[in-house]
Amino acid sequence: MLSAQLGREVRGVVGIAARCACGNPTVVSTAPRLPQGTPFPTFYYLTHPAATAEMSRLEAGQLMVEFTELLDSDDGVRADYLRAHEAYLSDRAQYGEVTEVEGISAGGMPTRIKCLHALAGHALAAGPGVNPIGDLALKRSQWSPERCACDDPGAALRRDEPTAE
């Protein structure tokens, strides 16, 4: 399923961090060092095709500019975003420290908005209230994991698979 979603072989996946209502993977957790040795800072990786397409649509619509202005002007959002960065690093550290990506999370955290895909992936995996920008991107999104309707007859079977914490 993941290879089909990504259109390539999966690398370094250590678990499914979030699923859509159909039970299909939405976010995977990826080791901080890929099997061939490459450092990989993006611990939470958005995989669901509809979710990734929607984040691309929002990025193309210049939503990152709006969110950057919010981050620059709102001390509370800035503090929450810093905490999101720290939470991300803590989650990833459970799978090993990689000096090449030490202190680097994803999506531009903690000082800028670089990738809504990464921020939404973190928000979906960590749950509401952890990543304020990811939460806002999901709120603006026309896609939702609660109302997803994947066209996959095997989806119900995967609902009982364990979810990575």
C-alpha positions in Angstrom: 0.0 0.0 0.0 2.7 2.5 0.9 4.7 1.9 -2.2 1.6 2.5 -4.3 0.8 5.7 -2.4 4.4 7.0 -2.9 4.9 5.7 -6.3 8.3 4.2 -5.2 9.7 1.7 -2.8 9.4 2.7 0.8 12.6 3.4 2.7 13.2 3.4 6.4 9.6 3.2 7.6 9.4 2.4 11.3 5.6 2.6 11.6 2.3 4.0 10.6 1.8 7.2 12.5 -1.7 8.1 11.3 -4.5 6.5 9.2 -7.5 7.9 7.3 -11.1 6.9 8.2 -10.8 4.0 5.7 -7.8 2.6 7.6 -5.2 3.4 4.9 -1.9 4.9 5.9 -1.8 8.7 6.0 1.5 9.4 7.7 4.5 7.1 8.2 7.3 7.4 10.8 10.7 7.2 9.1 14.0 6.4 10.7 16.3 9.3 11.0 18.9 7.4 8.9 17.7 5.5 5.9 19.0 1.9 5.3 21.6 3.0 2.8 23.0 5.5 5.4 21.4 8.7 4.2 20.3 11.1 7.0 16.6 11.7 6.8 15.2 14.5 9.1 11.5 14.0 8.0 10.3 11.7 10.8 6.6 12.1 9.9 6.1 11.7 6.2 2.7 12.4 4.6 1.8 9.5 2.3 -1.9 9.7 1.5 -2.3 10.8 -2.1 -5.4 13.0 -1.5 -3.7 14.6 1.6 -0.5 15.3 -0.3 -2.4 16.8 -3.3 -4.4 19.0 -0.9 -1.2 20.3 0.8 0.3 21.0 -2.7 -2.9 22.9 -3.6 -2.6 25.0 -0.4 1.0 25.7 -1.0 0.3 26.8 -4.6 -2.4 29.1 -3.2 0.3 30.9 -1.2 -1.0 29.8 2.2 2.6 29.5 3.4 2.9 33.3 3.0 -0.1 33.9 5.2 1.1 31.4 7.8 4.6 33.0 7.8 3.0 36.4 8.5 1.1 34.8 11.4 4.2 33.2 12.7 6.1 36.6 12.5 3.3 38.5 14.2 1.9 36.2 16.9 4.1 35.5 19.9 1.8 32.7 21.0 1.9 30.9 17.7 5.7 31.3 17.6 6.0 29.8 21.0 3.7 26.9 20.1 5.6 26.3 16.9 8.8 26.1 18.8 7.3 23.5 21.1 6.1 21.6 18.1 9.7 21.5 16.8 10.9 20.2 20.1 8.2 17.6 20.2 9.1 16.5 16.7 12.8 16.1 17.7 11.8 14.2 20.8 9.6 11.8 18.8 12.4 11.2 16.2 15.1 10.7 18.9 13.4 7.5 20.0 14.7 6.0 16.8 18.3 7.2 17.1 20.3 10.3 16.9 21.9 11.4 13.6 24.5 14.1 14.0 23.9 15.4 10.4 20.3 16.3 11.2 20.7 17.2 14.9 18.4 20.0 15.8 16.6 19.9 12.4 13.0 18.8 12.4 10.9 19.4 9.3 8.7 21.9 7.5 10.8 24.9 8.4 10.3 24.5 12.2 10.9 26.3 14.4 11.4 29.7 12.6 9.7 29.5 9.2 7.0 27.8 7.1 8.7 25.7 4.4 6.5 22.6 3.8 2.8 22.2 4.6 3.1 18.4 3.8 5.6 17.9 6.7 3.6 20.2 9.1 0.3 18.5 8.3 2.0 15.1 8.7 3.2 16.1 12.1 -0.2 17.4 13.1 -2.0 14.2 12.0 0.5 12.0 13.8 0.8 13.9 17.0 -2.8 15.0 17.2 -4.5 18.4 17.5 -2.8 21.0 19.5 0.8 19.9 19.0 1.7 21.7 15.7 -0.3 24.9 15.3 0.7 25.5 11.7 -0.1 21.9 10.7 -3.4 22.2 12.5 -4.2 25.4 10.6 -3.3 23.7 7.3 -5.5 20.8 8.0 -8.3 23.1 9.0 -8.0 25.0 5.7 -7.8 21.7 3.7 -10.6 20.3 1.7 -9.4 16.8 2.7 -9.9 15.3 6.1 -8.9 11.9 7.5 -12.3 11.7 9.1 -14.2 11.9 5.8 -11.8 10.1 3.5 -13.4 7.6 1.1 -10.5 5.7 -0.3 -11.3 3.5 -3.2 -9.7 0.4 -1.8 -11.6 -2.8 -0.9 -8.9 -4.0 1.4 -9.0 -0.9 3.6 -11.3 -2.3 6.2 -8.9 -5.2 6.8 -6.0 -2.8 7.6 -8.0 -1.0 10.3 -6.9 -3.6 12.9 -3.2 -3.2 12.2 -1.2 -1.5 15.0 -0.5 2.2 14.7 3.0 3.4 15.6 3.0 5.7 18.6 
